[in-house]
Amino acid sequence: MKISMKIIVKTFSFFVAIILLTQSISAQSVRMPINSMKKTSDLKDSVAAIYKKRAEYMYHLIMHHYSVPGTDFLNENFPKQPGDRKVAYMWPFSGMVTGMGILKQLGVTDSSFKKLETGIDNYWSDKDGLPGVESYPPVYGGDKRFYDDNATIGLDYLENYKATKNQHFLNQAEKCVAFDFTGESADCGGGIFWNEDEKSPDSTNYIKATCSSSFSATLALKLYVITKKIKYLDFGKRVYAWTKMKLQDPGDLIYWNDIAIKGCVPNKTKWTYNSGAMLSNAVLLYQITKDNQYFNDAKALAAASFDFFTTSSPKLERKFPDHDPWFTTVLCRGYLDFYKIDPNKSTRYIDALIRNVDYAWKYARTPAGFFYEDWSGEKKGRYYWLLNQACMVEMYGRIALFKRNKQ
């Protein structure tokens, strides 16, 4: 029996239409904008659920494209870039460990979590009897051990401990801070070196870094809250005071990047994450001690950082920097922490960040779903770098927690 060409064409067109409609519905379910959400009796939970889904979506997209087959590691970039090593450095890998901890706090479970838990432990080494995290896995040759790296992953372990109460995560975090303790010296009055291999005047990076000092203080203070070990509080207070005295610009209150130990001369470059970490420290110290000076520090730094790092934008009202979104994510941590002690003042800063990442979700992504480095969508930047994608899991996850807990 012959079938007319017209029937064949109509049948083919019907199935194509069905496929396209299905793809459209699927894409909308992932990219659904906030303003398209139906009104319900529990609006807060509905908003939180959207950000949770975004965090999950990004997590799975990253794990699918960045995983190194047959290992517990990830790639540094997707697609791979010239000069890439076999697997990712610790810093971008740790960004995914942060995101995993936030997802766990949101009630997410996934078999791939085991890959990240095992993978991050594979960055450890024991040099001269001192355990610490290397910047590159020892199994592939290893690399330097940085004090800010160890503080960063220590904080990641605590995010996972918060969700699971697994003692392993707490133990690892305490090892990280023990390593950071060894980075403190009396040079320039205190503070933490950048890495353990460059502590002499003939070193290229003979510096005390704001990131290593501020993150180490954050880790110690959070450990004090959990363990009540006074050594952590003493360390956190001491390093906070030194960093504030030596590395805060007295004019605009924003934190400089580091101080050269030769002559104790500051490098006056300013990044969002240094001020963000110190904002979190001021909040933690106020919560622990109830000393109003720390509250005043936090209030002043929150306002100063927002004024300094954001610019006017017709699309976003206030636009955050068009580079290094992980740095801005750390500043977001500071604003979310500040909300706990001053919800009225902090709401403006948090709302601005949410507008930026809402806009990025709709207008600053590649066809594959990955984010441009610039959340305004004007420049693609290093969209292929793992850290610039991993921080979005954390960002959306933290917003989901904030929306869920805000009553």
ABEGO torsion letter per residue (X at the ends): XBBBAAAAAAAAAAAAAAAAAAAAAAAAAAABBAAABBBBABAAAAAAAAAAAAAAAAAAAAAAAABBBGBABBBABOBBBBGBBABBBAAAAAAAAAAAAAAAAAGBBBAAAAAAAAAAAAABBBBGGBBBBBABBAAAGEBBBBAAAAAAAAAAAAAAAAAAGBAAAAAAAAAAAAAAAAABBABGGEEBBABAABABAABABBBBBAAAAAAAAAAAAAAAAAAGBAAAAAAAAAAAAAAAAAABBAAAGBBBABBBABGGBBBABBBAAAAAAAAAAAAAAAAAAGBAAAAAAAAAAAAAAAAAABBBBAAAGBBBBABGAAAAAAAAAAAAAAAAABAAAAAAAAAAAAAAAAAAAAAABBAAGBBBABAAGABAEBAABAAAAAAAAAAAAAAAAAAAABX
